[in-house]
Amino acid sequence: MPISQLMKLGSQLKAYCKERGWTLTKLSKQSSVPIATLHGWANGRTRPDLKQLQKVALALEVSLHTLAFGSPDPFETGGEEILRELFTGDIRVSIQKIERSKK
């Protein structure tokens, strides 16, 4: 990950925490990622580990792509909307019963 991308991740991380009223300490507790690691990301000094980045994205309720790159994945249609609906409890599921005819 280039330095400019690391800095972008850091600013994204700070923005998401600020949006939720969280500190990096709170994010560390919510994601089980060490505070030192989060500080390294926030300051653009440490390259993220994918598993830890996934934990943070889950805790922040954003997609991994959005956290890492600052925008939704253009190849993932409706992913952000589905996540938002899922996290707000606004998703509706319908189940159809399919009957098979006996031969």
C-alpha positions in Angstrom: 0.0 0.0 0.0 1.6 3.3 -1.1 2.2 6.0 1.5 -0.6 8.2 0.1 -3.0 5.3 0.5 -1.8 4.8 4.1 -2.5 8.4 4.9 -6.0 8.1 3.3 -6.7 5.1 5.5 -5.6 7.1 8.5 -7.9 10.0 7.7 -10.8 7.6 6.9 -10.3 5.9 10.2 -10.3 9.2 12.1 -13.4 10.4 10.2 -15.4 7.2 11.0 -14.5 7.4 14.7 -15.4 11.1 14.8 -18.7 10.4 13.1 -19.6 7.8 15.8 -18.2 9.8 18.7 -15.6 7.1 19.3 -11.9 7.4 20.2 -9.3 5.0 18.8 -9.4 3.3 22.3 -13.1 2.7 21.9 -12.6 1.3 18.4 -9.8 -0.9 19.7 -12.2 -2.4 22.2 -15.0 -2.8 19.7 -12.8 -4.4 17.1 -10.3 -6.3 19.3 -7.4 -4.7 17.3 -4.6 -3.3 19.5 -4.6 0.4 20.1 -1.0 0.7 19.0 -2.0 -0.8 15.6 -4.8 1.7 15.2 -2.5 4.6 16.1 0.0 3.3 13.5 -2.8 3.2 10.8 -4.2 6.6 11.8 -0.8 8.2 11.5 0.1 6.4 8.3 3.1 4.7 9.8 1.9 1.1 9.8 0.6 -1.1 6.9 -2.7 -2.8 7.8 -3.1 -6.5 8.2 -6.1 -7.7 6.3 -7.7 -9.6 9.1 -7.4 -6.7 11.5 -8.7 -4.3 8.8 -11.7 -6.6 8.4 -12.4 -6.5 12.2 -12.2 -2.7 12.2 -14.5 -2.4 9.1 -17.0 -4.7 10.9 -16.9 -2.6 14.1 -17.4 0.6 12.1 -20.2 -1.0 10.0 -18.6 -0.1 6.7 -17.3 -2.3 3.9 -13.6 -3.2 3.8 -13.2 -1.5 0.5 -14.8 1.7 1.8 -12.5 1.7 4.8 -9.4 1.0 2.9 -10.0 3.2 -0.2 -12.6 5.8 1.0 -15.2 4.8 -1.5 -17.6 1.9 -2.2 -16.3 -0.9 -4.5 -17.5 0.0 -8.0 -17.9 -3.7 -8.8 -20.0 -4.4 -5.8 -23.5 -3.3 -6.8 -25.6 -2.2 -3.9 -23.2 -3.5 -1.3 -23.2 -0.4 0.8 -26.9 0.0 0.7 -27.4 -3.6 1.8 -25.0 -3.2 4.7 -26.7 0.0 5.8 -30.1 -1.7 5.7 -28.7 -4.7 7.5 -27.2 -2.6 10.3 -30.3 -0.4 10.7 -32.6 -3.4 10.8 -34.4 -2.2 7.7 -33.9 -5.3 5.6 -36.9 -7.3 4.6 -36.7 -10.9 3.7 -39.2 -12.9 1.9 -39.3 -16.6 1.7 -41.0 -18.6 -1.0 -42.0 -22.1 -0.5 -41.2 -24.2 -3.5 -43.1 -27.4 -3.8 -41.8 -30.2 -5.9 -44.2 -32.3 -7.7 -43.9 -36.0 -7.1 -43.1 -38.1 -10.1 
